[in-house]
Amino acid sequence: MTQRHPHVGKPSLSSQLLEGRAPFEALSLAYALPMLLSAPMGDGHPVLLMPGFMGSEGSLIALETYLRNRGYAVRTWGLGRNVGFRPGHASAIEQQIRYLHHESGRTVSLVGWSLGGVFAMYGAHRCPEGVRSVVTLGSPVTVDAAGTAVPPLVRAMYRLVAHPLGSAAHSMQPRVKTLRERMPLPVPISCLYSLSDGVVPPQEATIDGDPARHENIRVAGSHVGLGFNPLVLQIVADRLAQPEGQWQPYRPKGLAGYLNRALTHEAVPI
């Protein structure tokens, strides 16, 4: 049984302050290039990328460039800045998946960063026949009935930008409630999470599920830097490179696996 990370409350103050290390994670991409280029090549199937809250297509540039280099037909969501879980955006994601599935004749992998992972989960829920796999990066995919434990500043920003009632207003939408009731979804899902994430605590970024198709992978890094973190990018490439219908849980290997084990103090994902 794949299990969520145990409840740890909201991110610690030190984790929130350490979000400032994100630029250094981005700068490390140049030094990690040999490791990144050692990741397996893809088979050309379509991959749809979704940004996090307040992120736009520009925030996905590292993921997009790297996955194109690995041989995937990469698309970004094309909806501008992510300003909350809007019904119109959710419907557009579903239509994009159906279009890419029809256009290519192949199933689509979905990669969502932070709130983008919630959109990815919704898309997989609405169109499972068109989805090959889902990868989430620090996404609030499992929120307890008591509500989210993200820091007050992030909740205040969501109220200011997305809805005066905050994320609760969007989480109570019928389509989101239906998604929660259907979790875990009948498609392969890899949830990447960090214990030092200063925005989304690990218990919200992980899921319970069937280990034959659901997994939680611990990584080291900040929330804001997940889309630029070399080890995260390498793991995403590893997950996407699996032959369709032959999904297996992640097993750290090579230099990237060694570094991830050393930095997270974990031999295998929970």
C-alpha positions in Angstrom: 0.0 0.0 0.0 1.4 3.4 -1.0 0.9 5.7 1.9 1.0 9.5 2.4 3.7 11.1 4.4 2.7 11.3 8.1 1.1 14.6 9.1 3.7 17.2 10.1 1.5 20.3 10.2 2.5 23.4 8.2 6.0 24.0 6.8 8.5 25.1 9.4 9.7 28.6 9.4 13.2 27.4 8.4 11.7 25.7 5.3 9.8 28.8 4.4 12.9 31.0 4.7 14.9 28.4 2.7 12.6 29.0 -0.3 15.2 31.6 -1.2 17.6 28.9 -2.4 15.5 28.4 -5.5 17.8 30.5 -7.8 20.8 28.4 -6.7 18.9 25.3 -7.8 18.4 26.8 -11.2 22.1 27.8 -11.5 23.0 24.2 -10.7 21.5 23.0 -14.0 24.6 23.9 -15.9 26.8 21.8 -13.6 24.3 18.9 -13.7 24.1 18.8 -17.5 26.1 15.6 -17.9 23.9 13.8 -15.4 20.7 15.2 -17.0 21.8 14.0 -20.5 22.3 10.5 -19.1 18.6 10.1 -18.5 16.8 7.7 -20.9 15.4 9.1 -24.1 11.6 9.2 -24.5 9.4 7.6 -27.2 8.0 10.9 -28.5 4.6 10.7 -26.9 2.9 14.0 -25.9 3.6 15.6 -22.6 1.4 18.4 -21.2 3.0 20.8 -18.6 1.0 22.8 -16.1 2.5 25.7 -14.0 2.0 26.3 -10.3 0.0 29.1 -8.7 1.0 32.5 -10.1 3.3 30.7 -12.6 3.1 31.1 -16.4 4.5 29.2 -19.3 7.8 30.9 -18.7 8.2 29.1 -15.3 8.2 25.8 -17.2 11.1 26.7 -19.5 13.6 24.3 -17.9 11.1 21.4 -17.9 10.0 22.1 -21.4 13.5 22.4 -22.8 14.8 19.3 -21.1 11.9 17.1 -22.0 12.0 18.2 -25.6 15.7 17.3 -25.6 14.7 13.8 -24.3 12.5 13.3 -27.3 9.0 14.2 -26.1 6.3 16.2 -27.9 6.0 18.8 -25.1 3.1 21.3 -24.8 2.5 23.9 -22.1 -1.1 24.6 -21.0 -1.4 27.8 -23.0 -3.7 29.5 -20.5 -1.4 32.2 -19.2 -0.7 32.7 -15.5 -2.2 30.1 -13.1 -4.4 32.3 -10.9 -6.3 29.5 -9.1 -8.4 26.5 -9.8 -10.8 28.1 -12.3 -13.6 26.0 -13.8 -12.8 27.4 -17.3 -9.2 26.4 -17.0 -10.1 22.9 -15.7 -12.4 22.4 -18.7 -9.7 23.6 -21.1 -7.2 21.1 -19.7 -9.6 18.3 -20.3 -10.2 19.5 -23.9 -6.4 19.8 -24.5 -5.8 16.2 -23.3 -8.6 14.9 -25.6 -7.2 16.9 -28.5 -3.6 15.8 -28.0 -4.8 12.2 -27.6 -6.8 12.4 -30.9 -4.1 14.4 -32.8 -1.2 12.1 -31.9 -3.1 8.8 -31.6 -1.2 8.3 -28.3 -1.9 8.8 -24.7 -0.7 11.9 -22.9 1.6 12.3 -19.9 0.7 15.1 -17.5 3.3 17.0 -15.4 2.0 19.6 -13.0 4.0 21.8 -10.7 2.3 22.8 -7.4 -1.3 23.8 -8.2 -0.7 22.6 -11.8 -0.6 19.1 -10.3 -4.2 19.5 -9.2 -5.2 20.4 -12.8 -3.3 17.4 -14.0 -5.2 15.1 -11.5 -8.5 16.6 -12.7 -7.6 16.1 -16.3 -6.7 12.4 -15.6 -10.0 12.0 -13.8 -12.0 13.4 -16.6 -10.2 11.7 -19.4 -8.4 8.6 -18.1 -8.5 6.9 -21.5 -6.3 9.6 -22.9 -3.8 9.8 -20.0 -0.6 7.7 -19.9 0.7 8.9 -16.5 0.7 11.8 -14.1 3.7 13.4 -12.4 3.1 16.1 -9.7 5.8 18.3 -8.2 5.0 19.5 -4.7 1.3 19.6 -5.5 -1.5 19.8 -2.9 -3.2 16.6 -4.1 -4.4 15.4 -0.7 -6.0 18.0 1.6 -7.5 16.8 4.9 -11.1 17.7 5.9 -9.7 20.2 8.4 -8.2 22.2 5.5 -4.8 23.0 4.1 -1.7 23.5 6.2 0.1 25.8 3.7 1.6 28.9 5.3 -0.8 31.9 6.1 1.0 34.1 3.6 0.3 31.7 0.7 -3.3 31.4 1.8 -3.6 35.2 1.9 -2.1 35.5 -1.6 -4.6 33.0 -2.9 -7.5 34.9 -1.4 -6.2 38.1 -2.9 -5.6 36.7 -6.4 -7.9 33.8 -6.9 -11.0 34.1 -4.6 -11.9 36.1 -1.5 -12.8 32.9 0.4 -9.5 31.3 -0.4 -8.8 27.8 -1.7 -11.8 26.4 0.2 -14.1 28.1 -2.3 -12.5 26.2 -5.2 -12.0 22.9 -3.3 -15.8 22.8 -2.7 -16.6 23.0 -6.4 -18.6 19.9 -7.4 -15.9 18.9 -9.9 -13.2 19.1 -7.2 -15.3 17.2 -4.7 -15.9 14.5 -7.3 -12.1 14.3 -7.9 -11.4 13.8 -4.2 -14.0 11.0 -4.0 -12.4 9.2 -7.0 -8.9 9.3 -5.6 -6.7 7.5 -6.2 -7.1 7.6 -10.0 -6.8 4.5 -12.2 -3.7 5.8 -14.0 0.0 5.7 -13.0 0.8 8.6 -10.6 4.2 9.8 -9.3 4.0 12.5 -6.6 7.3 14.2 -6.0 7.6 15.9 -2.6 10.2 17.6 -0.4 10.4 17.6 3.4 11.8 21.1 3.2 9.1 22.4 1.0 8.2 25.8 2.4 4.8 26.0 0.7 3.0 22.6 0.5 3.7 20.2 3.4 4.6 16.6 2.5 1.3 15.1 3.9 -0.6 17.2 1.3 1.9 16.5 -1.6 1.6 12.7 -1.3 -1.2 10.2 -1.8 -2.5 6.8 -0.6 -2.8 4.3 -3.3 -2.0 1.0 -5.0 1.8 0.5 -5.3 1.3 -1.1 -8.6 0.6 2.3 -10.1 0.9 5.0 -7.4 4.0 6.3 -5.7 5.4 9.1 -3.6 9.0 10.1 -4.3 11.0 12.2 -1.8 13.3 14.8 -3.3 15.5 17.5 -1.8 14.8 21.1 -2.7 12.6 24.1 -2.3 9.0 24.4 -3.6 9.7 27.3 -5.8 12.7 25.6 -7.3 11.2 22.2 -8.1 10.8 23.0 -11.8 14.5 23.9 -12.0 15.9 21.2 -9.7 18.3 18.9 -11.7 17.4 15.8 -9.6 13.7 16.5 -10.0 14.1 16.9 -13.8 16.1 13.6 -14.0 13.4 11.8 -12.0 10.6 13.2 -14.2 12.5 12.0 -17.3 12.9 8.5 -15.7 9.2 8.3 -15.0 8.1 9.4 -18.5 10.5 7.1 -20.3 8.8 3.9 -19.1 7.1 1.9 -21.9 3.3 2.4 -22.0 1.6 -0.3 -20.0 4.8 -1.3 -18.2 4.9 1.2 -15.4 7.1 0.3 -12.4 7.8 2.2 -9.2 10.8 4.5 -9.1 14.1 2.9 -8.0 17.1 5.3 -7.5 20.0 4.4 -9.8 23.1 5.9 -11.2 24.6 9.2 -10.1 21.2 10.9 -9.8 19.8 8.1 -7.6 22.9 8.2 -5.4 22.7 12.0 -4.9 19.0 11.9 -4.2 19.4 9.1 -1.6 22.2 11.1 0.0 20.3 14.3 0.1 17.0 12.8 1.3 18.5 10.1 3.6 16.1 7.7 2.0 17.0 4.5 0.1 13.6 4.1 -1.6 10.5 6.3 -1.9 7.7 5.7 0.6 
